[in-house]
Amino acid sequence: MQWLQSVRVLSDATLDGFSETALQHPVQAVVEGSTALLAQLIGLLIVFIGEALTLCIVHDVWPDAQGDILNFSADETRHE
């Protein structure tokens, strides 16, 4: 996801340059990059606050997510 290298996380947690950079790339590349970025951020939440609290937060902002999407442990073992 080389195109994400120019994006910076600001102190208020916004992504500086994301929209501008995304508009310059194909939709599929943006979807893949966004997915990778979200996965990394969720992974960091799990490390810092734990899986249970992360699951609650993700469910609050994404209530329709279900099944394997919210089963972090199963996802990790699938990729080993």
N, C-alpha and C positions, 0 to 999 in steps of 0.2 A: 504494500500500500504506500508506495513512494509519494503519491500526491498528498498524503497526510503530513509529510515532513514540514510543510510550511504552516501548518495549523498550530496555534499556541493556546494553552489553557491559561486564562487570566485569573487573577486573584479572586474574582467574583464567580469563578467556575464556568464562565462563558468560553466558547471556542472562537478565538480570534482568527479570522480568515477562512473559516470552514465554508460558509456559503459561497464566498467569492471563488474559492479554489474548486469547490464541487461543481460549480457551473461550467468550469473549463474542462470537465472530464465526462466520459460516457456514463450513462445512468448505471450500468452494471458495475463499473468500477466504484462509483459512489456508494452503491448499495453494499458491496463487499467491504469497502473501507469503513462505512458506518457500522456495519455488523461487527467487524473486528474491533473497532473502537468501543462500542457498547459492551462487547464481551470482556475486554480488558478492564473497563470501568467496573463492571459487576464483579469481576475477579478480585479487583482491589478492595471493593466493599466487603467481600467475603473474608479476605485476609484481615482487614482492619476491624470489622465489627461482628464477624461471624455469619455463618450461613443462615441461621434462623432469622436474625434481624434483617439481613439482606433480602430474604424471601418475603418478609412482611413489606418492606419498602417497595420492592419490585411489584408485588401484588397490588399495593396501593396505587401505583402509577400506571399499572398495566393489568387491570382486573380481569380481562378476558384471556390472559395467558394461562395455559393449563398443561398438564401432562409433562412430557420430557423438557419442555421449555423452562419449567421452574424446578426441575430435579437436577440441581447442580452436581451432586455427587455422581449420579448416573452418567452425566455428560462427561465428566472427567475420566471415568473408567472406560468409556467408549473409545476415547482417543489414545489410550495408552498402548 
